[in-house]
């Protein structure tokens, strides 16, 4: 059945004729007032003559996707450190169902990271309309292990110097800090991030399982792009992968693009973590949404070919994945329905950074961040705080 939308120009409305996936089961209607979900129900709604109506035409409606790990898209990168770059990323994300995101840095010198974080703060405080909401920043590097640098520039990987790291934290935008926990000089930063309520994610690490468990005891709670740039599972040394998959307190990110992680390994992650422990991410870079070719990646070049982004030596360098495609991929790999998996793109990432009181699920009192999906689970419409920011085949 085609999706038909009406009366979409205001943020007070009644949305009917949809299938809303909520923590309380499937609902048939949702009312929105001042950009917030004001009511919902499984029966027939009461409609007054002056109620603005948005008819969903049988669409499945899920909470807006939250991408906790994205470097760039549509020719832009967070490290460009310009408002136009962040807005370009935000608009691209909205077209793929992302309603909130965390702008992610790359390992760089201090001054470049300072500029990027300052730019995130300025944009967050004075956002432009028409794109996904910028929640803050994520520091992926420089406090990693050079042995597992992946595409992060090894020339700039370093230990957590208090003068530098505290200055980054004091900017007030960091939501997540990636740390290689086996580096003794990084341990203090785990404690400081936890004290400030900043999520610590274990990343680009050669840690043993025991070292991971010690970091978890200090408060580390997330695994960065699980399987990638981590010590693998071995039956006598479970490594990072074994430790995070076996520990309920750790939420595991997954790049579900079919390039970074084998489908069977994706299925294992799902079986171990479930919807409340698995976080789909894009890890997208500047080349996402762009044609095959060469693109800038810090001061180096990457090549996009057949959907994979690589350094010239063949190392994977982020992805061109979008969150809607990641969700479809997880559905295909696990055989689970959307009803079972929607949390991996919304509620679980919201909980990971402590914003679940306002975002991540369709519930009364939360922001009306909604994604309308057709029968193929592709995005037909994206709504942020009750405002339509993307409509397929439209310039909304």
LONU-996199 format. One record per residue (C-alpha): residue number from 0; residue in three letters; z, y negated, x. Coordinates in Angstrom, 2 decimals, padded with zeros to 5 digits. Last residue first. Layout:
BEGIN
NUM | ALA | Z | Y | X
...
REM end
This chain:
BEGIN
395 | UNK | 002.92 | -018.64 | 010.82
394 | UNK | -000.55 | -018.45 | 012.41
393 | UNK | -001.64 | -015.53 | 010.24
392 | UNK | -003.26 | -012.14 | 010.55
391 | UNK | 000.17 | -010.60 | 011.11
390 | UNK | 002.98 | -013.00 | 010.36
389 | UNK | 005.22 | -014.32 | 013.10
388 | UNK | 007.99 | -016.90 | 013.10
387 | UNK | 009.06 | -016.56 | 009.46
386 | UNK | 012.36 | -018.41 | 009.21
385 | UNK | 015.36 | -016.64 | 007.66
384 | UNK | 017.43 | -016.76 | 010.82
383 | UNK | 014.48 | -015.23 | 012.66
382 | UNK | 011.79 | -013.44 | 010.63
381 | UNK | 009.04 | -011.26 | 012.05
380 | UNK | 006.17 | -009.97 | 009.93
379 | UNK | 003.67 | -007.12 | 009.94
378 | UNK | 004.92 | -005.29 | 013.02
377 | UNK | 003.61 | -001.76 | 013.52
376 | UNK | 005.61 | 001.22 | 012.34
375 | UNK | 002.48 | 003.06 | 011.13
374 | UNK | 003.66 | 002.75 | 007.49
373 | UNK | 004.10 | -000.99 | 007.93
372 | UNK | 007.06 | -002.65 | 009.60
371 | UNK | 008.82 | -005.84 | 008.52
370 | UNK | 011.21 | -007.15 | 011.16
369 | UNK | 014.33 | -009.10 | 010.25
368 | UNK | 016.71 | -011.60 | 011.86
367 | UNK | 018.60 | -012.92 | 008.83
366 | UNK | 021.71 | -013.74 | 010.85
365 | UNK | 024.75 | -011.73 | 009.81
364 | UNK | 027.16 | -012.48 | 006.99
363 | UNK | 026.09 | -009.57 | 004.80
362 | UNK | 024.62 | -006.76 | 006.87
361 | UNK | 021.22 | -005.89 | 008.30
360 | UNK | 022.04 | -004.97 | 011.88
359 | UNK | 021.84 | -006.26 | 015.45
358 | UNK | 023.09 | -009.82 | 015.15
357 | UNK | 026.04 | -011.95 | 014.12
356 | UNK | 029.21 | -009.89 | 014.76
355 | UNK | 027.18 | -007.59 | 017.02
354 | UNK | 026.97 | -010.23 | 019.75
353 | UNK | 029.10 | -008.46 | 022.39
352 | UNK | 026.55 | -007.81 | 025.12
351 | UNK | 026.22 | -004.04 | 024.71
350 | UNK | 027.02 | -004.29 | 021.00
349 | UNK | 023.83 | -006.22 | 020.39
348 | UNK | 021.88 | -003.72 | 022.52
347 | UNK | 023.21 | -000.89 | 020.31
346 | UNK | 022.59 | -002.75 | 017.04
345 | UNK | 018.99 | -003.71 | 017.73
344 | UNK | 016.39 | -001.56 | 019.47
343 | UNK | 018.34 | 001.69 | 019.80
342 | UNK | 019.87 | 001.16 | 016.33
341 | UNK | 016.51 | 001.85 | 014.66
340 | UNK | 016.45 | 005.48 | 015.78
339 | UNK | 017.82 | 007.60 | 012.93
338 | UNK | 016.09 | 005.80 | 010.05
337 | UNK | 012.95 | 005.56 | 012.20
336 | UNK | 012.67 | 009.32 | 011.96
335 | UNK | 013.38 | 011.75 | 014.82
334 | UNK | 010.61 | 013.79 | 016.43
333 | UNK | 012.12 | 012.91 | 019.79
332 | UNK | 008.95 | 012.02 | 021.68
331 | UNK | 006.99 | 010.49 | 018.80
330 | UNK | 009.90 | 008.42 | 017.48
329 | UNK | 010.72 | 007.29 | 021.02
328 | UNK | 007.12 | 006.16 | 021.53
327 | UNK | 007.07 | 004.25 | 018.25
326 | UNK | 010.24 | 002.45 | 019.33
325 | UNK | 008.79 | 001.60 | 022.73
324 | UNK | 005.63 | 000.29 | 021.06
323 | UNK | 007.68 | -002.07 | 018.90
322 | UNK | 009.66 | -003.15 | 021.95
321 | UNK | 006.61 | -004.08 | 023.99
320 | UNK | 005.67 | -002.36 | 027.24
319 | UNK | 003.59 | -004.05 | 029.94
318 | UNK | 005.88 | -002.69 | 032.61
317 | UNK | 008.04 | -003.44 | 035.63
316 | UNK | 006.65 | -003.06 | 039.13
315 | UNK | 005.80 | 000.60 | 039.71
314 | UNK | 005.22 | 001.20 | 043.41
313 | UNK | 001.58 | 001.92 | 044.29
312 | UNK | 001.47 | 000.13 | 047.67
311 | UNK | -000.36 | -002.84 | 046.07
310 | UNK | 002.56 | -003.29 | 043.73
309 | UNK | 002.10 | -001.62 | 040.39
308 | UNK | 001.77 | -002.46 | 036.70
307 | UNK | 000.72 | 000.41 | 034.44
306 | UNK | -001.25 | 000.09 | 031.17
305 | UNK | -004.55 | 001.43 | 032.50
304 | UNK | -004.54 | -000.98 | 035.43
303 | UNK | -002.34 | -004.01 | 036.08
302 | UNK | -002.17 | -004.91 | 039.76
301 | UNK | 000.75 | -006.67 | 041.38
300 | UNK | 000.76 | -009.48 | 043.93
299 | UNK | 003.63 | -010.79 | 046.04
298 | UNK | 005.51 | -014.07 | 046.23
297 | UNK | 007.41 | -013.38 | 042.99
296 | UNK | 005.03 | -011.06 | 041.09
295 | UNK | 001.70 | -012.84 | 040.65
294 | UNK | -001.03 | -010.99 | 038.78
293 | UNK | -004.11 | -008.90 | 039.60
292 | UNK | -006.30 | -007.44 | 036.86
291 | UNK | -006.33 | -005.52 | 033.60
290 | UNK | -006.07 | -007.78 | 030.57
289 | UNK | -002.83 | -009.53 | 029.54
288 | UNK | -000.20 | -008.70 | 026.92
287 | UNK | 002.33 | -007.79 | 029.58
286 | UNK | 001.09 | -008.97 | 033.00
285 | UNK | 003.98 | -011.40 | 033.51
284 | UNK | 006.53 | -008.60 | 033.43
283 | UNK | 008.02 | -006.29 | 030.82
282 | UNK | 011.23 | -004.38 | 031.45
281 | UNK | 010.68 | -003.37 | 027.79
280 | UNK | 014.09 | -002.09 | 026.82
279 | UNK | 015.31 | 000.65 | 024.49
278 | UNK | 019.06 | 001.05 | 024.53
277 | UNK | 020.61 | 004.50 | 024.10
276 | UNK | 024.33 | 005.02 | 023.47
275 | UNK | 024.74 | 004.40 | 019.75
274 | UNK | 021.41 | 005.99 | 018.82
273 | UNK | 022.15 | 009.22 | 020.65
272 | UNK | 023.33 | 009.41 | 024.26
271 | UNK | 022.82 | 012.96 | 025.51
270 | UNK | 020.08 | 014.12 | 023.14
269 | UNK | 018.27 | 010.79 | 023.45
268 | UNK | 018.41 | 010.88 | 027.25
267 | UNK | 017.14 | 014.47 | 027.19
266 | UNK | 014.23 | 013.43 | 024.96
265 | UNK | 013.26 | 010.70 | 027.40
264 | UNK | 013.41 | 013.23 | 030.22
263 | UNK | 011.06 | 015.46 | 028.23
262 | UNK | 008.70 | 012.53 | 027.64
261 | UNK | 008.54 | 011.79 | 031.40
260 | UNK | 009.95 | 008.39 | 032.35
259 | UNK | 008.31 | 005.33 | 033.93
258 | UNK | 004.80 | 005.91 | 032.58
257 | UNK | 005.34 | 007.18 | 029.03
256 | UNK | 006.32 | 003.67 | 027.96
255 | UNK | 009.88 | 004.38 | 026.85
254 | UNK | 011.73 | 002.31 | 029.44
253 | UNK | 015.28 | 003.47 | 028.75
252 | UNK | 018.62 | 001.70 | 029.02
251 | UNK | 021.77 | 003.82 | 028.95
250 | UNK | 025.04 | 002.75 | 027.36
249 | UNK | 028.07 | 004.00 | 029.26
248 | UNK | 031.36 | 004.84 | 027.53
247 | UNK | 030.05 | 008.25 | 026.42
246 | UNK | 029.78 | 009.50 | 030.02
245 | UNK | 027.50 | 012.51 | 030.58
244 | UNK | 024.23 | 010.59 | 030.69
243 | UNK | 025.76 | 008.02 | 033.02
242 | UNK | 027.13 | 010.55 | 035.50
241 | UNK | 024.09 | 012.82 | 035.57
240 | UNK | 021.67 | 009.98 | 036.18
239 | UNK | 023.83 | 008.30 | 038.80
238 | UNK | 024.20 | 011.44 | 040.87
237 | UNK | 025.09 | 014.84 | 039.43
236 | UNK | 025.73 | 016.24 | 042.92
235 | UNK | 025.99 | 020.05 | 042.83
234 | UNK | 023.61 | 020.60 | 039.88
233 | UNK | 021.42 | 017.69 | 040.85
232 | UNK | 020.72 | 014.73 | 038.56
231 | UNK | 018.77 | 011.93 | 040.20
230 | UNK | 019.97 | 008.99 | 042.30
229 | UNK | 018.75 | 005.83 | 040.61
228 | UNK | 015.72 | 003.53 | 040.94
227 | UNK | 014.37 | 004.73 | 037.57
226 | UNK | 016.25 | 007.50 | 035.74
225 | UNK | 017.97 | 004.99 | 033.41
224 | UNK | 016.39 | 001.54 | 033.28
223 | UNK | 019.74 | -000.11 | 034.13
222 | UNK | 022.82 | 001.90 | 033.19
221 | UNK | 025.56 | 000.07 | 031.28
220 | UNK | 029.33 | -000.11 | 031.02
219 | UNK | 030.80 | -001.12 | 034.38
218 | UNK | 034.49 | -001.76 | 033.66
217 | UNK | 036.47 | -000.83 | 036.77
216 | UNK | 036.74 | 002.79 | 035.58
215 | UNK | 032.97 | 002.77 | 035.14
214 | UNK | 032.62 | 001.71 | 038.78
213 | UNK | 034.81 | 004.64 | 039.89
212 | UNK | 032.73 | 007.00 | 037.76
211 | UNK | 029.57 | 005.73 | 039.43
210 | UNK | 031.07 | 006.27 | 042.87
209 | UNK | 032.05 | 009.82 | 041.91
208 | UNK | 028.54 | 010.53 | 040.62
207 | UNK | 027.11 | 009.41 | 043.93
206 | UNK | 025.57 | 005.98 | 044.22
205 | UNK | 022.08 | 005.33 | 045.58
204 | UNK | 021.59 | 002.36 | 043.26
203 | UNK | 018.89 | 000.13 | 041.91
202 | UNK | 021.11 | -000.70 | 038.96
201 | UNK | 024.51 | -000.16 | 037.37
200 | UNK | 024.91 | -002.66 | 034.53
199 | UNK | 027.91 | -004.95 | 034.31
198 | UNK | 028.24 | -006.82 | 031.01
197 | UNK | 029.78 | -010.29 | 031.26
196 | UNK | 033.12 | -010.77 | 029.49
195 | UNK | 034.51 | -013.10 | 032.15
194 | UNK | 037.07 | -010.60 | 033.46
193 | UNK | 034.40 | -007.87 | 033.41
192 | UNK | 032.13 | -010.06 | 035.52
191 | UNK | 034.94 | -010.76 | 038.00
190 | UNK | 035.90 | -007.09 | 038.35
189 | UNK | 032.32 | -005.97 | 038.93
188 | UNK | 031.93 | -008.85 | 041.39
187 | UNK | 034.90 | -007.64 | 043.45
186 | UNK | 033.15 | -004.29 | 043.96
185 | UNK | 029.98 | -005.75 | 045.46
184 | UNK | 031.17 | -005.66 | 049.09
183 | UNK | 031.81 | -001.94 | 048.75
182 | UNK | 028.17 | -001.18 | 047.96
181 | UNK | 028.39 | 001.98 | 045.84
180 | UNK | 028.27 | -000.05 | 042.63
179 | UNK | 024.69 | -001.33 | 042.96
178 | UNK | 025.02 | -004.28 | 040.58
177 | UNK | 023.04 | -005.73 | 037.69
176 | UNK | 024.68 | -008.68 | 035.95
175 | UNK | 024.37 | -009.07 | 032.18
174 | UNK | 025.03 | -011.97 | 029.80
173 | UNK | 024.70 | -014.76 | 032.34
172 | UNK | 024.30 | -018.24 | 030.89
171 | UNK | 027.41 | -020.13 | 031.98
170 | UNK | 026.20 | -021.79 | 035.16
169 | UNK | 029.58 | -020.69 | 036.55
168 | UNK | 028.38 | -017.12 | 037.01
167 | UNK | 025.63 | -018.21 | 039.40
166 | UNK | 028.05 | -020.37 | 041.42
165 | UNK | 030.49 | -017.44 | 041.50
164 | UNK | 027.76 | -015.25 | 042.97
163 | UNK | 026.78 | -017.68 | 045.73
162 | UNK | 030.25 | -018.55 | 047.06
161 | UNK | 031.52 | -015.02 | 046.47
160 | UNK | 028.79 | -013.35 | 048.56
159 | UNK | 027.65 | -010.28 | 046.64
158 | UNK | 025.74 | -008.15 | 049.11
157 | UNK | 022.07 | -008.74 | 049.79
156 | UNK | 018.56 | -007.90 | 048.61
155 | UNK | 016.19 | -010.71 | 049.61
154 | UNK | 013.84 | -008.95 | 052.04
153 | UNK | 013.95 | -005.81 | 049.90
152 | UNK | 011.89 | -007.53 | 047.16
151 | UNK | 012.63 | -005.71 | 043.91
150 | UNK | 009.69 | -003.38 | 043.14
149 | UNK | 011.80 | -000.25 | 043.67
148 | UNK | 014.79 | -001.38 | 045.73
147 | UNK | 016.48 | 002.01 | 045.79
146 | UNK | 017.36 | 002.18 | 049.49
145 | UNK | 017.77 | -001.63 | 049.44
144 | UNK | 020.86 | -001.19 | 047.27
143 | UNK | 021.38 | -004.01 | 044.78
142 | UNK | 023.19 | -007.34 | 044.59
141 | UNK | 020.04 | -009.52 | 044.53
140 | UNK | 019.25 | -008.55 | 041.91
139 | UNK | 018.71 | -008.18 | 038.21
138 | UNK | 020.67 | -011.20 | 037.01
137 | UNK | 020.34 | -011.33 | 033.23
136 | UNK | 020.08 | -014.57 | 031.35
135 | UNK | 021.00 | -016.08 | 028.01
134 | UNK | 020.47 | -015.40 | 024.32
133 | UNK | 016.96 | -016.86 | 024.02
132 | UNK | 015.95 | -016.61 | 020.37
131 | UNK | 012.45 | -015.23 | 019.80
130 | UNK | 009.69 | -017.72 | 019.09
129 | UNK | 008.42 | -020.34 | 016.67
128 | UNK | 010.92 | -023.09 | 017.28
127 | UNK | 011.72 | -024.62 | 020.65
126 | UNK | 015.19 | -024.23 | 022.13
125 | UNK | 017.42 | -027.04 | 023.38
124 | UNK | 020.63 | -025.35 | 024.63
123 | UNK | 018.92 | -022.07 | 025.42
122 | UNK | 016.08 | -023.91 | 027.13
121 | UNK | 018.41 | -025.90 | 029.40
120 | UNK | 020.54 | -022.86 | 030.23
119 | UNK | 017.50 | -020.72 | 030.99
118 | UNK | 016.13 | -023.46 | 033.25
117 | UNK | 019.40 | -023.63 | 035.17
116 | UNK | 019.23 | -019.85 | 035.62
115 | UNK | 015.67 | -019.98 | 036.98
114 | UNK | 016.41 | -022.90 | 039.29
113 | UNK | 019.52 | -021.20 | 040.69
112 | UNK | 017.59 | -017.97 | 041.23
111 | UNK | 014.95 | -019.82 | 043.24
110 | UNK | 017.60 | -021.65 | 045.28
109 | UNK | 019.50 | -018.45 | 046.09
108 | UNK | 016.55 | -016.51 | 047.46
107 | UNK | 014.96 | -013.94 | 045.16
106 | UNK | 015.62 | -010.61 | 043.48
105 | UNK | 013.99 | -010.86 | 040.06
104 | UNK | 015.43 | -012.55 | 036.98
103 | UNK | 015.79 | -011.36 | 033.39
102 | UNK | 015.68 | -013.55 | 030.30
101 | UNK | 017.85 | -011.93 | 027.62
100 | UNK | 016.08 | -011.63 | 024.28
99 | UNK | 016.43 | -012.20 | 020.55
98 | UNK | 014.06 | -011.78 | 017.57
97 | UNK | 011.74 | -009.19 | 019.08
96 | UNK | 009.34 | -007.81 | 016.47
95 | UNK | 006.21 | -007.69 | 018.60
94 | UNK | 004.77 | -011.05 | 017.58
93 | UNK | 008.20 | -012.55 | 018.22
92 | UNK | 008.04 | -011.36 | 021.83
91 | UNK | 004.84 | -013.28 | 022.56
90 | UNK | 006.36 | -016.47 | 021.17
89 | UNK | 009.51 | -016.10 | 023.28
88 | UNK | 007.56 | -015.35 | 026.47
87 | UNK | 005.45 | -018.48 | 026.03
86 | UNK | 008.59 | -020.47 | 025.25
85 | UNK | 010.28 | -019.23 | 028.42
84 | UNK | 007.25 | -020.13 | 030.53
83 | UNK | 006.84 | -023.54 | 028.89
82 | UNK | 010.49 | -024.36 | 029.60
81 | UNK | 009.87 | -023.83 | 033.33
80 | UNK | 011.66 | -021.66 | 035.89
79 | UNK | 008.57 | -019.67 | 036.91
78 | UNK | 011.15 | -016.98 | 037.69
77 | UNK | 011.33 | -016.10 | 033.99
76 | UNK | 007.65 | -015.16 | 034.15
75 | UNK | 004.61 | -016.18 | 032.13
74 | UNK | 001.08 | -014.73 | 031.84
73 | UNK | 001.62 | -013.32 | 028.35
72 | UNK | 004.88 | -011.64 | 029.33
71 | UNK | 007.96 | -012.01 | 031.50
70 | UNK | 011.05 | -010.55 | 033.10
69 | UNK | 012.49 | -008.64 | 030.15
68 | UNK | 015.67 | -006.58 | 029.97
67 | UNK | 018.02 | -007.07 | 027.03
66 | UNK | 015.30 | -007.00 | 024.38
65 | UNK | 016.86 | -007.34 | 020.92
64 | UNK | 014.66 | -006.13 | 018.05
63 | UNK | 015.14 | -007.79 | 014.69
62 | UNK | 016.97 | -005.61 | 012.18
61 | UNK | 014.75 | -003.23 | 010.23
60 | UNK | 012.53 | -003.62 | 007.17
59 | UNK | 010.28 | -000.83 | 005.96
58 | UNK | 007.46 | -002.39 | 003.98
57 | UNK | 006.99 | -001.54 | 000.28
56 | UNK | 005.11 | -004.69 | -000.60
55 | UNK | 007.63 | -007.00 | 001.00
54 | UNK | 007.71 | -009.55 | -001.82
53 | UNK | 009.38 | -012.78 | -000.70
52 | UNK | 010.73 | -014.59 | -003.73
51 | UNK | 012.11 | -018.13 | -004.05
50 | UNK | 014.67 | -018.09 | -006.90
49 | UNK | 014.00 | -020.78 | -009.53
48 | UNK | 013.57 | -018.44 | -012.50
47 | UNK | 016.64 | -016.42 | -011.64
46 | UNK | 016.45 | -012.92 | -010.22
45 | UNK | 019.25 | -010.37 | -010.45
44 | UNK | 018.45 | -007.57 | -008.04
43 | UNK | 017.59 | -004.00 | -009.05
42 | UNK | 019.48 | -001.28 | -007.26
41 | UNK | 020.19 | -000.53 | -003.60
40 | UNK | 021.72 | -003.89 | -002.82
39 | UNK | 021.92 | -006.84 | -000.51
38 | UNK | 023.72 | -010.16 | -000.26
37 | UNK | 024.06 | -013.38 | 001.71
36 | UNK | 022.13 | -012.52 | 004.87
35 | UNK | 022.11 | -015.74 | 006.88
34 | UNK | 019.28 | -018.24 | 007.43
33 | UNK | 020.71 | -020.85 | 005.09
32 | UNK | 020.88 | -018.27 | 002.29
31 | UNK | 019.08 | -014.95 | 002.41
30 | UNK | 019.12 | -012.26 | -000.28
29 | UNK | 018.29 | -008.66 | 000.52
28 | UNK | 016.67 | -006.02 | -001.67
27 | UNK | 016.05 | -002.28 | -001.77
26 | UNK | 018.80 | -000.98 | 000.50
25 | UNK | 018.78 | 002.21 | 002.55
24 | UNK | 022.13 | 003.30 | 003.93
23 | UNK | 025.31 | 001.44 | 004.84
22 | UNK | 024.43 | 000.87 | 008.51
21 | UNK | 021.21 | -000.72 | 007.21
20 | UNK | 017.53 | 000.19 | 006.95
19 | UNK | 015.88 | -002.05 | 004.32
18 | UNK | 013.07 | -000.49 | 002.31
17 | UNK | 011.28 | -003.37 | 000.68
16 | UNK | 010.20 | -004.46 | -002.81
15 | UNK | 012.38 | -007.56 | -002.76
14 | UNK | 013.40 | -010.36 | -000.42
13 | UNK | 015.30 | -013.11 | -002.19
12 | UNK | 015.08 | -016.50 | -000.59
11 | UNK | 016.75 | -019.39 | 001.19
10 | UNK | 015.13 | -019.96 | 004.62
9 | UNK | 012.04 | -021.75 | 003.33
8 | UNK | 008.26 | -021.44 | 003.72
7 | UNK | 007.84 | -017.76 | 002.91
6 | UNK | 007.08 | -018.00 | -000.81
5 | UNK | 004.93 | -014.87 | -001.10
4 | UNK | 004.16 | -011.88 | 001.10
3 | UNK | 001.91 | -008.94 | 000.29
2 | UNK | 001.96 | -005.73 | 002.30
1 | UNK | -000.90 | -003.41 | 001.46
0 | UNK | 000.00 | 000.00 | 000.00
REM end
